[in-house]
Amino acid sequence: MKIEYSSHFWEQFNVRKETSPIELTIEIIEDTIKNPDFVIKDRKPYREGRIKKIQGRCLKVIVEKELDKFKVITIFWDRTLRRKGLCK
């Protein structure tokens, strides 16, 4: 499937790649989208969080699934999942 990035994603990506304790690259983002460790449904029915465990942390990529593409809305390190022990 094709991957499209929102302007909000690019803003967040540029900030987070500078401050992230773990190096963030587009390749890591795309791997998280295509091969997540698990998927969490969002409050909005057309969105989901795709989660990848990386060095004891959970990278969460929020996407909107469309017919032939994923639209990436934002990314962040999910501390709530980490506190619940889901990122080991």
N, C-alpha and C positions, 0 to 999 in steps of 0.2 A: 504494500500500500504506500501511497505517496504521503509525505510528511510536509505540512505547511506550518510555519511559525508566525505567531501573532506579534504585533509590535510590543505588547506587554512582555511577552517571553524574552525578546531581545534586550529590553531594559533590565529585566531581572537577571538574565544570563550574564550580562556584562558586569553587573554589580556582584553577583554571587561568585563568578569565576575569580574575581579579585580577592574576595574575603573568605572563600571556602577553605576549610581545613584539608580538603581532598581536591585534587585537580579536576576541574570540570571541562569536558570537551563536547563538541557536537556528537562525536562518535559514542561517548558514554550516554548522552541523552537519547540518541537513536537506538542504542542497544537496550536501554530501559523501556522504550516504547515497543520495540519489536519482540524482546525477550524478557518481560518482567518476571520477577520472582513471585509476585502476586499482584492482583488487581482489586481495587476498592471502588465500589460505586460511589458516586458523588450525590449530593442533594438534588442536583439537576439531572434528570434522567438521561440526557444525552452526553453527560460528562463522566469521566472516570479517572481515578488516580492509578497510575502504573508505577509500581514500586520495585526498586532494585536495591539489594543489600550490598553496600560497599564499605569495607573496613569498619564494621560495627555500626554503621549508620544506614538510614533509609533515605534514598533519593526518591522523591515523589514528583512525577511529571503528570500534570493535569492536562488531559486531552479531551477534545470533542471528536467523537467518532462520526464520520460522515460516510457516504456510500463507498467512495474510492480513496479516502484519505483520512489521516489524523491531523487535526488542527491542534497545535501545542499552545496552551494558554499560559502556563507558568511552570516554574520548577522551584523546589525548595527541599531542604533537609528536614524531614518530619521527626521532630523530637518526641511527639506523643507516641508514635509507633516504637521509637527507641526505648522510651520509659516502660512501655508494655512488654518489652523483651522480644519484639518481633524482628529486630535487626541484627541478631547475632549470627 
